[in-house]
């Protein structure tokens, strides 16, 4: 079993409240079925990012702040569900295939996000000092409650008359419903 608690400025609703109360980032039971295959169930890391398997551990990430061009695209770092990993050697390269299923929610300065029935997978290849990672995530719906400032910007986009767009609101709603 593993538990990881992270203390940082807690986000309460849609505002930073300055609370440093620890949050549970990981809390799972795992089982190494074979040396090459294992599973984890509980609150597990979402294998979506380049550094997601060590993002909040000690000095494994030397950047003071994770790269926003990566981590702001999807603020979900963990999910309540399960993952399974399979390691396979191909010469000097170690391939790790990860599958995931679960649900997640997160609150940040943009708003509150809740996603249910998340399916996904990742492929990681390690060879010497080099690591490559690819991943995909699928979910049917994500519920979003934006901050008032971001909601005002979203509503402004829906009202735009771009290049004679007479149905901008309907188009925005069909492409990015909130």
VOLUM-825343 format. One record per residue (C-alpha): y, x negated, z negated; residue in one letter; residue number from 1. Coordinates in pm, 1 decimal, always signed. Layout:
<atom yy="Y" xx="X" zz="Z" type="A" seq="NUM"/>
...
END
This chain:
<atom yy="+0.0" xx="+0.0" zz="+0.0" type="X" seq="1"/>
<atom yy="+357.4" xx="-106.2" zz="+68.5" type="X" seq="2"/>
<atom yy="+689.0" xx="+24.6" zz="-56.9" type="X" seq="3"/>
<atom yy="+1030.1" xx="-103.5" zz="+47.7" type="X" seq="4"/>
<atom yy="+1350.9" xx="+26.6" zz="-103.8" type="X" seq="5"/>
<atom yy="+1683.5" xx="-62.0" zz="+56.0" type="X" seq="6"/>
<atom yy="+2016.2" xx="-37.8" zz="-119.4" type="X" seq="7"/>
<atom yy="+2326.9" xx="-3.5" zz="+93.8" type="X" seq="8"/>
<atom yy="+2620.1" xx="+231.3" zz="+106.2" type="X" seq="9"/>
<atom yy="+2442.6" xx="+563.3" zz="+112.5" type="X" seq="10"/>
<atom yy="+2561.9" xx="+817.3" zz="+361.7" type="X" seq="11"/>
<atom yy="+2589.6" xx="+1159.6" zz="+207.0" type="X" seq="12"/>
<atom yy="+2610.7" xx="+1424.7" zz="+475.9" type="X" seq="13"/>
<atom yy="+2852.4" xx="+1280.0" zz="+726.0" type="X" seq="14"/>
<atom yy="+3072.3" xx="+1059.9" zz="+504.6" type="X" seq="15"/>
<atom yy="+3027.6" xx="+727.2" zz="+332.1" type="X" seq="16"/>
<atom yy="+3035.1" xx="+801.3" zz="-38.5" type="X" seq="17"/>
<atom yy="+3006.7" xx="+442.5" zz="-164.2" type="X" seq="18"/>
<atom yy="+2680.4" xx="+516.7" zz="-345.4" type="X" seq="19"/>
<atom yy="+2445.4" xx="+217.3" zz="-365.0" type="X" seq="20"/>
<atom yy="+2142.0" xx="+418.4" zz="-483.8" type="X" seq="21"/>
<atom yy="+1825.3" xx="+270.4" zz="-325.7" type="X" seq="22"/>
<atom yy="+1657.1" xx="+462.5" zz="-44.2" type="X" seq="23"/>
<atom yy="+1290.4" xx="+442.5" zz="+46.7" type="X" seq="24"/>
<atom yy="+1265.9" xx="+273.7" zz="+386.5" type="X" seq="25"/>
<atom yy="+886.8" xx="+229.8" zz="+382.4" type="X" seq="26"/>
<atom yy="+614.4" xx="+377.1" zz="+159.2" type="X" seq="27"/>
<atom yy="+273.2" xx="+377.1" zz="+318.7" type="X" seq="28"/>
<atom yy="-95.5" xx="+312.2" zz="+278.3" type="X" seq="29"/>
<atom yy="-256.9" xx="+92.4" zz="+539.9" type="X" seq="30"/>
<atom yy="-609.8" xx="-2.1" zz="+629.2" type="X" seq="31"/>
<atom yy="-733.0" xx="-294.8" zz="+837.1" type="X" seq="32"/>
<atom yy="-1033.5" xx="-127.0" zz="+999.0" type="X" seq="33"/>
<atom yy="-1114.3" xx="-450.8" zz="+1184.6" type="X" seq="34"/>
<atom yy="-917.1" xx="-777.3" zz="+1209.7" type="X" seq="35"/>
<atom yy="-773.8" xx="-642.7" zz="+1539.0" type="X" seq="36"/>
<atom yy="-713.9" xx="-275.7" zz="+1448.2" type="X" seq="37"/>
<atom yy="-520.8" xx="-116.9" zz="+1160.7" type="X" seq="38"/>
<atom yy="-342.6" xx="+204.9" zz="+1076.2" type="X" seq="39"/>
<atom yy="-68.6" xx="+305.5" zz="+834.9" type="X" seq="40"/>
<atom yy="+17.4" xx="+651.2" zz="+701.9" type="X" seq="41"/>
<atom yy="+323.0" xx="+761.3" zz="+503.2" type="X" seq="42"/>
<atom yy="+680.8" xx="+650.1" zz="+566.5" type="X" seq="43"/>
<atom yy="+629.2" xx="+379.2" zz="+826.0" type="X" seq="44"/>
<atom yy="+853.0" xx="+167.1" zz="+1045.3" type="X" seq="45"/>
<atom yy="+932.7" xx="+320.7" zz="+1383.6" type="X" seq="46"/>
<atom yy="+830.2" xx="+58.9" zz="+1644.1" type="X" seq="47"/>
<atom yy="+1137.3" xx="+122.8" zz="+1858.3" type="X" seq="48"/>
<atom yy="+1346.6" xx="-191.5" zz="+1829.8" type="X" seq="49"/>
<atom yy="+1320.4" xx="-562.6" zz="+1889.9" type="X" seq="50"/>
<atom yy="+1329.0" xx="-642.3" zz="+1518.1" type="X" seq="51"/>
<atom yy="+1192.3" xx="-321.7" zz="+1365.8" type="X" seq="52"/>
<atom yy="+893.5" xx="-487.4" zz="+1201.3" type="X" seq="53"/>
<atom yy="+1118.4" xx="-714.8" zz="+992.0" type="X" seq="54"/>
<atom yy="+1467.2" xx="-562.7" zz="+1006.5" type="X" seq="55"/>
<atom yy="+1535.1" xx="-527.3" zz="+634.5" type="X" seq="56"/>
<atom yy="+1325.0" xx="-811.3" zz="+493.8" type="X" seq="57"/>
<atom yy="+1474.8" xx="-1120.3" zz="+329.9" type="X" seq="58"/>
<atom yy="+1625.7" xx="-1367.6" zz="+572.2" type="X" seq="59"/>
<atom yy="+1417.8" xx="-1272.8" zz="+875.2" type="X" seq="60"/>
<atom yy="+1732.0" xx="-1141.9" zz="+1044.3" type="X" seq="61"/>
<atom yy="+2011.4" xx="-1393.6" zz="+1031.6" type="X" seq="62"/>
<atom yy="+2275.7" xx="-1164.1" zz="+1179.5" type="X" seq="63"/>
<atom yy="+2491.0" xx="-1000.9" zz="+912.7" type="X" seq="64"/>
<atom yy="+2479.8" xx="-677.4" zz="+1110.9" type="X" seq="65"/>
<atom yy="+2212.2" xx="-569.5" zz="+1361.5" type="X" seq="66"/>
<atom yy="+2327.3" xx="-569.6" zz="+1725.4" type="X" seq="67"/>
<atom yy="+2496.4" xx="-233.3" zz="+1771.7" type="X" seq="68"/>
<atom yy="+2423.1" xx="-217.6" zz="+2143.5" type="X" seq="69"/>
<atom yy="+2055.9" xx="-186.8" zz="+2042.5" type="X" seq="70"/>
<atom yy="+2054.3" xx="-6.3" zz="+1709.6" type="X" seq="71"/>
<atom yy="+2323.9" xx="+256.3" zz="+1773.5" type="X" seq="72"/>
<atom yy="+2124.7" xx="+395.6" zz="+2068.4" type="X" seq="73"/>
<atom yy="+1865.7" xx="+536.1" zz="+1828.0" type="X" seq="74"/>
<atom yy="+1947.6" xx="+529.1" zz="+1456.6" type="X" seq="75"/>
<atom yy="+1591.1" xx="+622.1" zz="+1351.0" type="X" seq="76"/>
<atom yy="+1427.6" xx="+322.7" zz="+1180.1" type="X" seq="77"/>
<atom yy="+1136.7" xx="+493.1" zz="+1006.0" type="X" seq="78"/>
<atom yy="+927.1" xx="+804.0" zz="+1035.9" type="X" seq="79"/>
<atom yy="+708.8" xx="+1012.7" zz="+811.3" type="X" seq="80"/>
<atom yy="+373.3" xx="+1004.6" zz="+983.5" type="X" seq="81"/>
<atom yy="+141.5" xx="+732.2" zz="+1099.4" type="X" seq="82"/>
<atom yy="+108.8" xx="+428.1" zz="+1322.6" type="X" seq="83"/>
<atom yy="-191.9" xx="+243.5" zz="+1460.1" type="X" seq="84"/>
<atom yy="-190.7" xx="-118.6" zz="+1584.0" type="X" seq="85"/>
<atom yy="-437.5" xx="-295.4" zz="+1808.2" type="X" seq="86"/>
<atom yy="-414.6" xx="-673.7" zz="+1859.0" type="X" seq="87"/>
<atom yy="-563.5" xx="-827.0" zz="+2171.6" type="X" seq="88"/>
<atom yy="-565.8" xx="-1192.9" zz="+2277.9" type="X" seq="89"/>
<atom yy="-499.7" xx="-1280.0" zz="+2641.3" type="X" seq="90"/>
<atom yy="-522.8" xx="-1658.8" zz="+2654.6" type="X" seq="91"/>
<atom yy="-246.6" xx="-1795.2" zz="+2431.7" type="X" seq="92"/>
<atom yy="-62.2" xx="-1460.7" zz="+2426.7" type="X" seq="93"/>
<atom yy="-113.4" xx="-1211.5" zz="+2144.1" type="X" seq="94"/>
<atom yy="-61.4" xx="-853.9" zz="+2264.0" type="X" seq="95"/>
<atom yy="-0.2" xx="-580.4" zz="+2004.5" type="X" seq="96"/>
<atom yy="-21.0" xx="-216.6" zz="+2111.4" type="X" seq="97"/>
<atom yy="+127.6" xx="+31.9" zz="+1863.0" type="X" seq="98"/>
<atom yy="+107.6" xx="+409.5" zz="+1871.1" type="X" seq="99"/>
<atom yy="+308.3" xx="+639.4" zz="+1644.2" type="X" seq="100"/>
<atom yy="+336.0" xx="+1003.7" zz="+1546.2" type="X" seq="101"/>
<atom yy="+558.2" xx="+1172.5" zz="+1288.4" type="X" seq="102"/>
<atom yy="+902.5" xx="+1312.0" zz="+1213.5" type="X" seq="103"/>
<atom yy="+1227.1" xx="+1155.0" zz="+1102.8" type="X" seq="104"/>
<atom yy="+1580.8" xx="+1223.8" zz="+991.7" type="X" seq="105"/>
<atom yy="+1881.9" xx="+1000.9" zz="+947.8" type="X" seq="106"/>
<atom yy="+2246.0" xx="+1038.2" zz="+850.6" type="X" seq="107"/>
<atom yy="+2510.9" xx="+792.8" zz="+965.1" type="X" seq="108"/>
<atom yy="+2881.9" xx="+785.5" zz="+1040.6" type="X" seq="109"/>
<atom yy="+2820.0" xx="+988.3" zz="+1360.5" type="X" seq="110"/>
<atom yy="+2638.3" xx="+1274.9" zz="+1188.1" type="X" seq="111"/>
<atom yy="+2297.3" xx="+1398.7" zz="+1076.8" type="X" seq="112"/>
<atom yy="+1996.6" xx="+1369.5" zz="+1309.3" type="X" seq="113"/>
<atom yy="+1654.5" xx="+1533.5" zz="+1259.3" type="X" seq="114"/>
<atom yy="+1363.7" xx="+1483.5" zz="+1498.3" type="X" seq="115"/>
<atom yy="+1023.1" xx="+1644.7" zz="+1461.8" type="X" seq="116"/>
<atom yy="+696.5" xx="+1573.1" zz="+1639.1" type="X" seq="117"/>
<atom yy="+786.4" xx="+1223.5" zz="+1755.6" type="X" seq="118"/>
<atom yy="+525.8" xx="+1051.9" zz="+1973.5" type="X" seq="119"/>
<atom yy="+563.7" xx="+697.8" zz="+2093.6" type="X" seq="120"/>
<atom yy="+424.8" xx="+358.0" zz="+2155.7" type="X" seq="121"/>
<atom yy="+521.6" xx="-4.2" zz="+2185.4" type="X" seq="122"/>
<atom yy="+374.9" xx="-315.4" zz="+2341.8" type="X" seq="123"/>
<atom yy="+465.2" xx="-652.6" zz="+2194.3" type="X" seq="124"/>
<atom yy="+365.0" xx="-986.9" zz="+2347.3" type="X" seq="125"/>
<atom yy="+391.6" xx="-1310.9" zz="+2146.8" type="X" seq="126"/>
<atom yy="+341.8" xx="-1650.7" zz="+2307.3" type="X" seq="127"/>
<atom yy="+463.4" xx="-1950.5" zz="+2109.3" type="X" seq="128"/>
<atom yy="+832.1" xx="-1904.6" zz="+2031.0" type="X" seq="129"/>
<atom yy="+868.4" xx="-1616.1" zz="+2279.5" type="X" seq="130"/>
<atom yy="+835.8" xx="-1246.2" zz="+2201.2" type="X" seq="131"/>
<atom yy="+877.4" xx="-955.0" zz="+2441.8" type="X" seq="132"/>
<atom yy="+872.5" xx="-590.2" zz="+2336.5" type="X" seq="133"/>
<atom yy="+870.4" xx="-264.6" zz="+2531.1" type="X" seq="134"/>
<atom yy="+855.4" xx="+83.1" zz="+2384.6" type="X" seq="135"/>
<atom yy="+881.9" xx="+451.1" zz="+2458.8" type="X" seq="136"/>
<atom yy="+952.7" xx="+749.6" zz="+2235.5" type="X" seq="137"/>
<atom yy="+913.8" xx="+1117.9" zz="+2309.7" type="X" seq="138"/>
<atom yy="+1019.7" xx="+1422.1" zz="+2113.0" type="X" seq="139"/>
<atom yy="+1079.3" xx="+1782.2" zz="+2213.0" type="X" seq="140"/>
<atom yy="+1394.8" xx="+1837.1" zz="+2013.2" type="X" seq="141"/>
<atom yy="+1643.1" xx="+1654.1" zz="+1798.0" type="X" seq="142"/>
<atom yy="+1877.2" xx="+1854.3" zz="+1578.2" type="X" seq="143"/>
<atom yy="+2223.2" xx="+1700.7" zz="+1551.9" type="X" seq="144"/>
<atom yy="+2509.4" xx="+1788.8" zz="+1319.9" type="X" seq="145"/>
<atom yy="+2803.9" xx="+1572.5" zz="+1427.8" type="X" seq="146"/>
<atom yy="+3094.8" xx="+1467.1" zz="+1211.3" type="X" seq="147"/>
<atom yy="+3403.3" xx="+1678.4" zz="+1270.7" type="X" seq="148"/>
<atom yy="+3576.1" xx="+1395.4" zz="+1462.4" type="X" seq="149"/>
<atom yy="+3278.4" xx="+1339.1" zz="+1692.9" type="X" seq="150"/>
<atom yy="+3230.1" xx="+1715.6" zz="+1737.4" type="X" seq="151"/>
<atom yy="+3594.1" xx="+1740.2" zz="+1849.9" type="X" seq="152"/>
<atom yy="+3532.4" xx="+1468.0" zz="+2111.2" type="X" seq="153"/>
<atom yy="+3215.4" xx="+1643.2" zz="+2230.8" type="X" seq="154"/>
<atom yy="+3402.2" xx="+1975.6" zz="+2258.1" type="X" seq="155"/>
<atom yy="+3679.3" xx="+1797.0" zz="+2449.9" type="X" seq="156"/>
<atom yy="+3428.0" xx="+1670.4" zz="+2707.7" type="X" seq="157"/>
<atom yy="+3296.2" xx="+2023.4" zz="+2749.7" type="X" seq="158"/>
<atom yy="+3652.4" xx="+2145.1" zz="+2833.2" type="X" seq="159"/>
<atom yy="+3729.7" xx="+1875.4" zz="+3090.8" type="X" seq="160"/>
<atom yy="+3806.3" xx="+1973.7" zz="+3446.5" type="X" seq="161"/>
<atom yy="+3660.7" xx="+1667.8" zz="+3618.5" type="X" seq="162"/>
<atom yy="+3679.1" xx="+1663.1" zz="+3996.5" type="X" seq="163"/>
<atom yy="+3702.6" xx="+2040.0" zz="+4014.6" type="X" seq="164"/>
<atom yy="+3417.8" xx="+2100.6" zz="+3770.5" type="X" seq="165"/>
<atom yy="+3434.7" xx="+2470.9" zz="+3695.4" type="X" seq="166"/>
<atom yy="+3120.3" xx="+2478.0" zz="+3481.0" type="X" seq="167"/>
<atom yy="+3161.3" xx="+2161.2" zz="+3271.6" type="X" seq="168"/>
<atom yy="+3064.2" xx="+2329.2" zz="+2944.3" type="X" seq="169"/>
<atom yy="+2740.4" xx="+2465.5" zz="+3092.6" type="X" seq="170"/>
<atom yy="+2656.4" xx="+2128.3" zz="+3248.1" type="X" seq="171"/>
<atom yy="+2722.0" xx="+1934.0" zz="+2926.0" type="X" seq="172"/>
<atom yy="+2522.8" xx="+2189.6" zz="+2727.5" type="X" seq="173"/>
<atom yy="+2229.2" xx="+2166.3" zz="+2967.6" type="X" seq="174"/>
<atom yy="+2229.7" xx="+1783.6" zz="+2966.4" type="X" seq="175"/>
<atom yy="+2311.1" xx="+1720.2" zz="+2597.0" type="X" seq="176"/>
<atom yy="+2261.5" xx="+2034.4" zz="+2387.4" type="X" seq="177"/>
<atom yy="+2353.3" xx="+1997.5" zz="+2020.4" type="X" seq="178"/>
END
